[in-house]
Amino acid sequence: MTKDKETIPVAAAIIRHKNAVLATKRGYGPYKGGWEFPGGKIEPGETPGQAVLREIREELAAEITVRELVGIIEYDYPDFHLKMHCFLCERKADDIVLKEHEAAIWLTEDTIDEVEWLPADRMIIPRVKLLMKSGRFEKEAAAVTGAERRQGESI
């Protein structure tokens, strides 16, 4: 990490459903169009777990259950240093509404590499794959892959 770069602490939700995880396509800012796990900045006085719950309410109008911290990713972007707390989560209800993202898609172990992940998010993918292989994700017959939505639509 470069000492003159600001460190931005964020929390990301790796939301699982059946045998897939939710990826969202960033809809704003310099990294618009890149795929990421949804989440955002940790506010002063907030824990990473509190931040991920708040961010998912704000970005996806959804309620989630935080299961566990999967890892903390540190990544140097050109203008800032990112410290991303990645949580394995489950959604409490079926509907997710895209308020800030262009699109969302459910990805399985076989399809998780098919989107262009933002660099920091790409770093947690090997861990997510290990969780998928280990049986930590439900293996149900009804696959949810291929369900893609645009901003403003439910998923």
VEXTI-877359 format. One record per residue (C-alpha): x, y negated, z negated. Coordinates in steps of 0.05 Angstrom, whole numbers, plus 5000, padded with zeros to 4 digits. Layout:
<pts>
XYZ ...
</pts>
This chain:
<pts>
500050005000 502549315017 502748864956 499648264991 493448655013 487048624973 484749294945 477349404958 474249944915 468350304948 463850904935 461651374990 456151904990 457352565023 449952735026 448753475038 442453795064 442254535078 448854685114 450153965138 452553285116 449952605136 454352155178 452251435193 454550985249 456850315223 452349755249 456349125231 463248835220 469948975252 468949725247 462049715280 460650355318 465250795275 462251385238 462651405162 459651695100 454651175075 456450745015 459750084999 463449634952 463649754877 461049124843 464448844780 462149214718 459449794759 462150504757 463450854824 457451314810 452850734797 455350394860 453950984905 446851044879 445650294891 448850284959 444650874984 438350524960 440349894996 442950205061 438350805070 432350655025 433651334994 434551644926 440152144916 442952574861 450452514851 453353214840 460853104834 466852694854 469953044914 476152594919 478951894919 481851664986 486851104990 487850805059 491350185087 487249825139 490749245174 487648715129 486149085064 487449705022 481350155012 480350584951 474351024967 471051464914 467552034951 461652374918 458053014938 450652824935 443753104951 437752704973 431652724929 426552624985 426452755059 426052045087 432251635101 431350955134 437250635169 437549915146 444749745163 447150305208 446050405282 444951155278 445451765233 446552495247 446953135206 453553495219 455454215203 462354515195 462254655270 460153955291 463453515238 469253345284 464853135342 464052405319 469351865317 470351785242 473151155212 480451285190 479151305114 473051755122 476952215168 481752355109 476252685067 473753135123 478553715107 475853735036 468653715061 470154295107 472954695049 466654565009 462454805068 466655435077 466555595002 458955685002 457655044963 452754835017 446255205024 446055695082 438855655105 435955875171 432855205188 438754805214 438254055215 443653915265 441953505325 437153065286 439652375305 435951725291 436950995310 436650395263 429850295231 427551005242 426851525188 431252135186 
</pts>
